[in-house]
Amino acid sequence: MHEMSIVHGILMASVKAAEDAEAKCILKVNVEVGALTGVVDDAMQFAWEALTPDTIAEGATLEVHVLGASSRCRECGHEYAHGRFDGARCPECASPLVELLTGRELKIASIDIED
């Protein structure tokens, strides 16, 4: 389950940032995840609940925001939103020369702490 290692990294980075800010505890961590990463929100929540006990994030909420996928055609410049399997060709000119703009993100957007 790769979500466990992803959430472990999110937790460690969040704890470090909170400790650097001299926080008593973490209340919430907001994460942005691209739709094409294959990361499953339920699995992330399960991993969060399994990993946070006995840390300053115990009881904290993990809020996952899924970001849609979009690409730009290298032939005609058209930018378009798409799903997991339908972005390989430009919908305007049918060119296969497309560049992924969004959809593979995985980042901590914010951490809410208690001072």
C-alpha positions as CSV (number, residue, x, y, z in Angstrom):
1,M,0.0,0.0,0.0
2,H,1.9,3.1,-1.2
3,E,-0.5,5.4,0.6
4,M,1.0,4.3,3.9
5,S,4.5,5.5,2.8
6,I,3.0,8.7,1.3
7,V,1.1,9.5,4.5
8,H,4.2,8.7,6.6
9,G,6.1,11.4,4.6
10,I,3.2,13.9,5.0
11,L,3.1,13.2,8.7
12,M,6.9,13.5,9.2
13,A,7.0,16.8,7.3
14,S,4.0,18.1,9.1
15,V,5.4,17.2,12.5
16,K,8.7,18.8,11.7
17,A,7.0,22.0,10.5
18,A,4.8,22.1,13.6
19,E,7.8,21.5,16.0
20,D,9.8,24.2,14.2
21,A,6.9,26.6,14.9
22,E,6.8,25.4,18.5
23,A,3.3,24.1,18.2
24,K,1.6,22.1,20.9
25,C,-0.3,20.0,18.4
26,I,-1.4,19.7,14.8
27,L,-5.2,20.2,14.3
28,K,-5.5,19.6,10.5
29,V,-3.3,18.9,7.5
30,N,-4.6,19.9,4.1
31,V,-3.1,18.0,1.2
32,E,-3.5,18.5,-2.5
33,V,-3.5,15.3,-4.6
34,G,-3.7,15.2,-8.4
35,A,-6.3,13.0,-9.9
36,L,-3.8,11.0,-11.9
37,T,-1.6,10.0,-8.9
38,G,-3.7,6.9,-8.2
39,V,-3.7,7.8,-4.5
40,V,-7.0,6.8,-2.8
41,D,-8.5,9.1,-0.2
42,D,-9.9,6.3,2.0
43,A,-6.5,4.6,2.1
44,M,-4.8,7.8,3.0
45,Q,-7.3,8.3,5.8
46,F,-6.7,4.8,7.1
47,A,-3.0,5.3,7.0
48,W,-3.3,8.7,8.8
49,E,-5.4,7.1,11.6
50,A,-2.8,4.3,11.9
51,L,0.3,6.6,12.0
52,T,-0.7,9.6,14.1
53,P,-1.2,8.0,17.6
54,D,1.5,9.1,20.0
55,T,2.5,12.0,17.8
56,I,1.6,15.7,18.0
57,A,-0.8,15.0,15.1
58,E,-2.9,12.5,17.2
59,G,-6.5,13.4,16.7
60,A,-5.7,15.7,13.8
61,T,-7.8,15.7,10.6
62,L,-6.2,14.9,7.2
63,E,-8.1,16.8,4.5
64,V,-7.5,15.6,1.0
65,H,-8.3,17.9,-2.0
66,V,-8.3,16.2,-5.3
67,L,-7.0,18.4,-8.2
68,G,-8.3,17.6,-11.7
69,A,-6.1,16.7,-14.6
70,S,-5.4,19.1,-17.5
71,S,-3.1,19.2,-20.5
72,R,-1.9,21.5,-23.3
73,C,-1.5,20.5,-26.9
74,R,2.0,21.2,-28.2
75,E,0.6,21.5,-31.8
76,C,-2.3,24.0,-31.4
77,G,-1.8,25.2,-27.8
78,H,-5.3,24.2,-26.7
79,E,-5.6,23.6,-22.9
80,Y,-8.2,21.1,-21.7
81,A,-9.4,19.2,-18.6
82,H,-9.6,15.5,-18.8
83,G,-10.0,12.3,-16.9
84,R,-7.5,9.5,-16.2
85,F,-7.7,7.8,-19.6
86,D,-8.9,10.4,-22.1
87,G,-6.2,13.0,-22.1
88,A,-3.7,11.4,-24.6
89,R,-5.0,13.3,-27.6
90,C,-6.0,17.0,-28.0
91,P,-9.7,17.3,-28.4
92,E,-9.3,20.2,-30.8
93,C,-6.8,18.8,-33.3
94,A,-6.4,15.2,-32.3
95,S,-2.6,15.5,-31.9
96,P,-0.9,13.1,-29.6
97,L,1.7,15.7,-28.7
98,V,0.3,16.9,-25.4
99,E,1.9,18.1,-22.2
100,L,0.4,17.3,-18.8
101,L,-0.2,20.6,-16.8
102,T,-1.9,19.3,-13.7
103,G,-3.0,16.0,-12.2
104,R,0.2,14.5,-10.7
105,E,0.5,16.9,-7.7
106,L,1.0,15.6,-4.2
107,K,1.8,18.3,-1.7
108,I,0.9,19.7,1.7
109,A,-1.1,22.8,1.2
110,S,-1.4,23.9,4.8
111,I,-1.0,22.8,8.4
112,D,-3.3,24.1,11.1
113,I,-1.6,24.0,14.5
114,E,-2.3,25.0,18.1
115,D,0.3,27.2,19.7
